[in-house]
Amino acid sequence: MIVTEKKRESKTQLAKNLGVSRSSLYYKTKRDDQDQEMKKQILIVLGLHPSYGHKRIALEFGLNNKRIRRVMKKYDIKPYQRRVQRLRKKEDEGKEATELKNEIVGFCPIAPNIVWASDFTYIKFQGSFIYLATVIDIYTREIIGWNISMRHDTNLVLEALKQAIERIQTKPLYLHSDQGSEYDAREYENHVMEKGIVMSMSHKSSPWENAYQESFYSQFKVDLGHVDRFDTREQLIEEMYQTIYYYNNERIHGSLKISPVKFKQNHENRLEKVRITV
């Protein structure tokens, strides 16, 4: 049996068989060109903000997030850095609640410096741990105080609080934390009460009741990236400071739609306009 090779069809014949014009076989849609350009812009944004998903990228461009999601899916573009599950530290396993514990859970302030929340986390580096304690204003979501130490003790969290008060030049009405021994220490409690601040603590084994800090640390570690790229502890600590600055001043917050510092500035500008009007 002799098998003859099928002759390849010309573009004219192929167009005729498909019932379309010959020129349409060369046509590239305008959307394809737009998507290619959008792809380039998305990759640039991801280069600057490796953890951004389609929603934050859309905010960066001022575009509909559905369009960004479609282009990212089309070209299989994903954030360069993704979240990993955060290990819960033993200090979250606290004592039973008292009348002060869980005082402000679910409370939503309408201005800065009403409720601050405090917590700490750790980063493993070259066989040892570096601890970071922070204080966040849960209205502006700005990290207003922080302290980095090689030890997790009362001084770790106390210095973060002192720095927050010094930087902001005021104190909150409420200060929330988990029930870790650092926050339950007499030295810490005395300092808070001397300032006239009401202490609040989450329920036992309920890290979600300090969700603002938990969320920050989860994102902080994504933005910090892989720590094994640093040669020294000093380099890592410097990058930790830079990451806090980036979070406060540049990174688009998912809830605020702008950075925390910009959100606070907008709030202050609105108040100033009200004062001028009055």
C-alpha positions in Angstrom: 0.0 0.0 0.0 1.4 3.4 -1.0 0.8 6.2 1.4 1.0 9.7 -0.2 1.9 12.7 1.9 -1.0 15.1 2.2 -0.2 18.4 0.6 0.0 21.3 3.0 -2.9 23.8 2.4 -2.1 27.3 1.4 -3.4 30.1 3.7 -5.8 31.1 0.9 -7.3 27.6 0.9 -7.3 27.4 4.7 -9.1 30.7 5.0 -11.6 29.5 2.4 -12.2 26.2 4.3 -12.7 28.1 7.6 -15.0 30.7 6.0 -12.8 33.7 6.9 -10.8 36.2 5.1 -7.1 35.5 4.4 -6.0 38.7 6.3 -7.7 37.5 9.5 -5.1 34.7 9.7 -2.5 37.4 10.4 -4.7 39.5 12.6 -3.6 40.2 16.1 -6.3 41.6 18.4 -5.9 44.9 20.0 -6.5 43.3 23.4 -3.5 41.0 22.9 -1.3 44.1 22.4 -2.9 45.7 25.5 -2.4 42.5 27.5 1.2 42.3 26.5 1.8 45.8 27.7 -0.1 45.2 30.9 2.0 42.1 31.5 5.2 44.2 31.3 3.7 46.7 33.8 2.6 44.0 36.2 6.1 42.4 36.2 7.6 45.8 37.0 5.2 46.2 39.9 6.0 42.7 41.2 9.7 43.6 40.9 9.1 46.4 43.4 6.5 44.7 45.5 7.1 40.9 45.3 4.1 39.9 47.5 1.4 41.9 45.7 -1.6 40.0 44.4 -4.0 41.2 41.7 -6.0 43.4 44.1 -3.0 45.5 45.2 -1.6 45.6 41.7 -4.9 47.0 40.5 -4.8 49.7 43.2 -1.3 50.6 42.0 -2.7 51.2 38.5 -6.1 52.5 39.5 -7.7 49.8 37.4 -10.4 47.1 37.9 -8.8 44.2 39.7 -10.7 41.8 37.4 -8.7 43.0 34.5 -5.4 42.5 36.3 -6.5 39.0 37.5 -7.4 38.1 33.9 -4.0 39.1 32.6 -2.1 37.5 35.4 -4.0 34.3 34.8 -3.5 34.5 31.1 0.3 34.7 31.5 0.5 32.6 34.6 1.9 35.4 36.7 1.9 34.9 40.4 3.3 36.9 43.4 7.0 36.2 43.8 6.7 35.8 47.5 3.8 34.0 49.2 2.6 33.6 52.7 3.5 30.6 54.8 1.7 29.5 57.9 3.0 31.3 61.0 4.0 29.1 63.9 2.1 30.0 67.1 4.5 30.7 69.9 4.0 29.0 73.3 3.4 32.4 74.9 0.0 32.5 73.3 -1.0 29.8 75.7 -1.8 32.2 78.5 -3.7 32.3 81.7 -7.5 32.4 82.2 -9.1 35.7 81.4 -9.6 38.4 84.0 -11.9 41.4 83.9 -9.3 43.3 81.8 -8.7 40.4 79.4 -10.5 40.7 76.0 -11.6 44.2 76.9 -11.4 45.6 73.3 -11.7 42.6 71.0 -14.0 43.6 68.1 -13.7 47.3 69.0 -13.2 49.5 66.0 -11.7 53.0 66.8 -12.6 56.0 64.7 -9.3 57.9 65.2 -5.6 57.2 65.8 -4.2 56.6 69.3 -7.4 55.1 70.8 -6.3 51.4 70.6 -2.8 50.2 70.1 -1.9 46.5 69.9 1.4 44.9 70.7 3.0 41.5 70.0 6.4 40.0 69.0 7.6 37.4 66.6 10.9 35.6 65.9 13.1 34.9 62.8 15.5 32.0 62.8 18.9 32.9 61.3 22.1 30.8 61.3 21.0 28.7 64.2 19.8 31.4 66.5 16.7 33.6 66.8 16.1 37.3 66.3 13.1 38.7 68.0 10.9 41.6 66.8 8.4 43.3 69.0 6.0 45.9 67.5 3.2 48.2 68.5 0.5 49.0 65.9 -2.2 51.6 65.8 -5.2 49.6 64.8 -6.9 52.6 63.2 -4.1 53.7 60.9 -2.5 50.2 60.8 0.9 51.9 61.2 3.7 50.3 63.1 4.5 53.1 65.5 7.0 51.3 67.8 9.4 48.4 67.4 12.3 46.8 69.1 14.7 44.1 67.8 16.6 41.9 70.3 18.3 38.6 70.6 16.3 37.8 73.7 12.5 37.5 74.2 11.9 39.0 77.6 9.9 41.9 79.2 12.5 44.4 78.0 11.8 43.3 74.4 8.2 44.4 74.4 8.6 47.2 76.9 11.1 49.1 74.8 8.8 48.8 71.7 6.0 50.5 73.8 8.3 53.2 75.1 9.5 53.9 71.5 5.9 54.2 70.3 5.0 56.7 73.0 8.2 58.7 72.3 7.6 58.7 68.5 3.9 59.6 68.6 4.3 61.9 71.6 1.1 60.6 73.1 -0.4 57.4 74.6 -3.4 55.3 73.6 -6.6 54.8 75.7 -6.2 51.0 75.3 -3.2 48.7 74.8 -4.0 45.2 73.6 -1.8 42.1 73.5 -1.9 38.3 74.0 -1.3 36.7 77.4 2.4 36.1 77.0 4.5 36.2 80.1 6.3 39.3 78.8 3.1 41.3 78.8 2.0 39.8 82.1 5.2 40.8 83.9 4.9 43.3 86.8 7.4 45.7 85.2 5.4 45.9 82.0 2.0 46.2 83.8 3.3 48.9 86.1 4.6 51.0 83.2 1.3 50.7 81.3 -0.7 51.6 84.4 1.6 54.5 85.3 0.8 56.0 81.9 -2.9 55.7 82.6 -3.5 53.2 79.8 -6.1 50.4 80.0 -4.6 47.0 79.4 -6.5 44.5 77.3 -5.5 40.9 76.6 -6.8 38.2 74.3 -8.5 35.0 75.6 -6.3 32.0 76.2 -5.0 30.4 73.0 -6.9 32.9 70.8 -4.2 34.6 68.6 -7.0 35.7 66.2 -8.1 38.2 68.9 -4.8 40.0 68.2 -5.5 39.8 64.5 -3.9 43.1 63.5 -0.5 42.1 64.7 -0.9 38.5 63.5 -1.7 39.8 60.0 1.2 42.3 60.1 3.8 39.6 61.0 2.4 37.2 58.4 2.9 39.9 55.7 6.2 41.2 57.2 7.9 37.8 56.7 6.7 37.6 53.1 8.0 41.1 52.3 11.3 40.3 54.2 11.8 37.3 52.0 14.3 34.4 52.5 16.7 35.3 55.2 19.4 32.9 54.1 20.4 35.5 51.4 22.1 37.5 54.2 25.7 36.9 55.2 25.5 38.5 58.6 23.0 39.2 61.4 23.6 42.9 61.0 22.5 42.8 57.3 19.3 41.0 58.3 18.5 43.4 61.0 19.0 46.4 58.7 16.6 44.8 56.2 14.0 44.3 59.0 14.1 48.0 59.7 13.8 48.7 55.9 10.8 46.3 55.7 9.0 48.1 58.5 9.6 51.4 56.7 8.3 49.9 53.4 5.2 48.6 55.1 4.4 51.9 56.8 5.2 54.3 53.9 5.0 52.5 50.6 3.1 49.2 50.7 -0.6 49.4 49.8 -2.5 48.0 52.7 -5.3 45.7 51.7 -8.0 47.3 53.9 -6.9 50.9 53.7 -6.2 50.8 49.9 -3.2 53.1 50.5 -0.2 52.9 52.8 -0.7 53.4 56.6 1.3 56.7 56.8 -0.7 58.1 53.8 -3.9 57.0 55.5 -2.9 58.8 58.7 -2.0 61.9 56.7 -5.4 61.9 54.9 -7.1 61.7 58.3 -5.1 64.6 59.7 -5.9 66.7 56.6 -9.6 66.0 57.0 -9.4 67.2 60.6 -7.5 70.3 59.6 -10.2 71.2 57.0 -12.9 70.8 59.7 -10.9 73.1 62.1 -10.6 75.7 59.3 -14.3 75.5 58.5 -15.3 75.8 62.1 
